[in-house]
Amino acid sequence: MIKAMSHAYSIGELSLSDYAISLLISLTGRRPQQLVMLKYKDLLQKKLDNGKVEYLISVPRVKQRSKQLQYRELPIISEVASIVQLQANQSVRFVEQTLGKTLDDYNKGKVPVFLNEEKLLDLVIIDCNFLESNKIYAKPTIANRALKNIVKTGNLISNRTGSLLNATPRRLRYTIATMLAKDGHNANTIAELLDHSSTSSTGIYIKNLAESVERIDSAVSEQLSFVAEIFMNGIKSKEMTNFKFCSSRKCQSQNLNVNFPCNECAFFMPVDIDEVNPR
C-alpha cells in the first residue's frame, strides 16, 4: 500500500495533501477526524542527546470524556515528517496568497495542515478571525477519497475477493492492531497506539489470529464430528435417528409432486436408516 501511494504521487496521480493524509493514516493508525485537525504548530522536532532529531506530531484526541481538547505526541519517521511538513508549508502559502500578506509565527501556527480551501476563500471575506474557525479544516472524508484513488491508480487487487481492494481508514486500523497483536503486544499497548482511553474496545480491531482460528476450528470440529461420521459410515445406531435434519418424510417439497431425487438436493442430509443403509 505504501509503495502504491509513493508511485501514485511520483507520477502525479495523487496530490500532496492526499499523499500526506494517506501516509499518516497508514503508519499511525489515527482516525481521519484527528489528522485533519492538525495545525502547523503541531509538527514538532526534538533534538536528542545523541545529536539526532526526533520528529513528532501533536495529535488531538477525540472520543474523550473530557470537554477540554487533549493532545498526544506521536513520533513519526523523518520521511513521513518531510512530506507532512511540505503539505503544511503549502497550506501556509495558500493562506498568505489569499490574504496578500505574510503571516507571523503565531498566526502561521494556527494554519491547518489540511485546508478546506473553498471555505477559506469564503471566510477570509466575512471573518477577520477565520483562523479560529473549524470550517477551514478539510473534511475527514479526504482520507477515504485518497485511499480509493491510490487503489484505483495502483490497481490493487484483493487476494480474497479478486476485486479492487476495499481500503478504508477503519480497515487500516484493523490491520495495524492485528500486526501489533501478532508481534506479541498486549492490549494496553495496542489501546495506546490506537489512541483508546481504555482496553475495553481494543478487541474489536483485532482480527482472528492463527491461535484463535485453531481454537475455533477445534470447537467446531467437535460439535460437527457426528455429521462427518454420518457421511463416512452411515447411521448405525437408532440413537442417531433423532437428529432433526431433512428427510424424505419431512421435506415439504414432497407435497408439491416435484420429480427430483432427494439425494441430489443441495440441502439433503440423510437421517433415516433406510436412506443411509438401504436394505
N, C-alpha and C positions, 0 to 999 in steps of 0.2 A: 504494500500500500504506500509506504514512504517513497519507494522508487518511482511508483506511478505519479505521485504528487510532484516530485522533483522533475520528472520527464515532462509532465504537462506544463509546468511553469517554465521550463527551459525552452519549449517550443512555442510559448506564447498563448497556450490554450487555457491557462489558469492565471488569474490576476494575482497581484502581490497580496492583497487582503485575503483572498481565498486560500492562498498558499500558507499564509501565516496562521489563520484560524484552523486549518486542517492539521498542520504540524502540532499546534498546541493541544488540540483535542486528542490526536493520536498518541502523543507522548506524555501527556499529563493526566489524562482521564477526567479533566474538569468538564463541567457542564457548559454548553454554549452560553447559557444565561450569565455565567460567571465571567467567561472570557470576553464577551462583548462589553463588559463593564470596566475593563482595564483602561487606565489612563496613562498618559506619557510618563507621569511621575512614578507609576507602579513598576517601571522597568529599572531594576537595581543592579548595581555592581559592588562587590565587596572584595577588597584585597586581602588575601590570606597571608599567614605568617611565612609561607614558603615562597612568597612573591607572585603566586598565581592569582588570577582573578576569577571569582565565582559570580556567575550570572543568576539572578533570581527575578521572579515576578511576584508582586504582592497581589494575590488573587482575592477578590471579595468573596465572602462566604454567603451562600444562600441556603434557604430552608432551615434557618436557625431560629430558635425561640426568642433570642434577644432582639429587641427593637433596634438597637444600635448596630450599624453595619460593622462586621468584623472582617479582618483580613488574615491571610496565612501566606507566609513567604514560601515560595516553591522554587527549588533550584532547577535550572534548565541548562542544557548543553550550549556551548558557545555558538555552534552552527545555527541552532534554532533562535538563540538570542539575537544574532545578527539579522535574521530575516524579520523578526518581530520589531526590532529597532528600525529597520528600513521602513516598515509599514507605519510605525509611529511617526517617523520623520515626514513621511508622505502626508499623513493626516495634518500635521502641524503646518506644512507648506500650503495645503489646501485652505486651511483656516486663514492663514496670513494673506494669501492671494484674494480670498473673498473679502477680507477686511481692508486690504490695501495697506497693511502696515505689519511691522514685525512684532511678535509677541514677546513680552518679557518672560523671564524664567518662571515666575509664579503662574501666569496665565497659560504658559506653554504646558505646565504640568497638569492642567485641567483638561487638556485636549484628549478625547477618547482615542485609543489606538485604532479602533474600528468605528469609522464615522458613518452616520446616515447623512450623506451629502445633500440629498434633496431637502430634508428637514432643516439642515443647517442653513441653506440658502434662504429659506422662508423666515427662520428665526432671527437671522442677522438684521433683517429689515425692521422687525417689530419689537425685538427684545435685546436691550443692551447687555443683559446678563445671560445671554444664550448659553454660555459655557457651563452654567449651573443647571441647565435643563437636561432631563433624562431623554428628551426627544432626539437629541443629536447622536445618541448611541445607535449603532447598527442593530438590527433585529437579530435575535438568536437563530432565525431561520437561514441566515447566510451560511451557517455550518452545514446544514443539510444540502443546500444548493451546491456548495463547494464539493462535498463528497460525491454527490451524484455526477457532477461534471468530471471529476477525477476518474470515476468508474467508467463513464462513457468514453472518455478520451483514451484511457488505457485499455479499454475493452476487457475489464477484469471479470472473469467468469467464475462463478461459484462451483466448487467441486461437487457440492451436494445436489444442487438443482440443475446445473448445466446452463443456467441463465446468468444475466448480468448480476454481479454481486450487489446485495442489498446492504450497502454500507450506511450506517447512521451513527450519530454520536452515542446513542444508547448502546448499540451493538459494540462499539469500540470500548466502552466502559466495561461491558461484559468480558471482552477479550482480555483487557488489562487485568481485571480481577482474577480471571481464570489462570492467566500466566503467573500471577503472583502466588496463587494457591498451589500451583504445580511446583513452584520453586520452594515451597515449604513455609511461606509467610503465614503468620497467624491472622485471625480475624481482626485484631486490634490494628495491626499494620495495614491491612487492606482497607479498613474503615478510614484510617487517617489519610492514606493515599488517594482514596476516592472522596475525601472531604466529608465523611459522615460524622455526625456528632456521637454516634454510638455504633455498636456492632449489630444492633437488632435488625437492620435492613441490609447488612452486608451480604448475607447469604443469597439474596435474590440475584446478585450479579455474578455468582459463581456457578458455572455450568458443571454438569456431572463429570467428575474426573474418573480416571481409569479405575480407582479403587471403588468408587460409588457404582460404576457400571457393573463391576464384578459382583458386588453385593446384591444389586437389583436383579442381575441375571440369575444368581443363586436362589433368590427368593421366588422369582417367577418360575424357575425350573422345578422347584419343589412343589409348587401349587399345581403345575400342569403336568406333572410326571404321569398321572393316571391317564391323561389323554394320549400321551406317547405310547403307553402300554396298550391302550385300545387299538391304536393303528398298527402297532408292531405285532401283537399276539392275539388280538380279538378279545371279546369278553368271555371270560371263563368262569366267572362267579356270578351267582344270582344277586349278590350284594351290589354289583356294579350296574345293575339294570335300573337303579334308582336315579342315576344321573339324568337331569331333565334337559336333554338336547333334542333336536328334531328327530323324529322317527316317521316312518311311513304311516303310522296310525294317527299321529298327532298333527301332521302337516296339513294346513288349511288348503293348500293347493290341490289336494286330492279331491276336494269337493267341487273343483272347477272343471273336472274332467280333462285335465291337462295331460296330454300324452307325452310325458317327459320322464325318463328314468331318474329315480331319486339319487342314485349313486353318481350322476353327472351334474347334480345341482351344486352350486358354489357354496351353499350353506349346509350341505349334507354332512351329518356326523352320526354314524350309526350307533344306536344304543340297544337295539333289540337283538337278542341272542340269535334268532333265526336269520337276521340280516347280516350279522358278522360271521357266524359259523353255520352256514346253511347245512341242513341235514342231507 
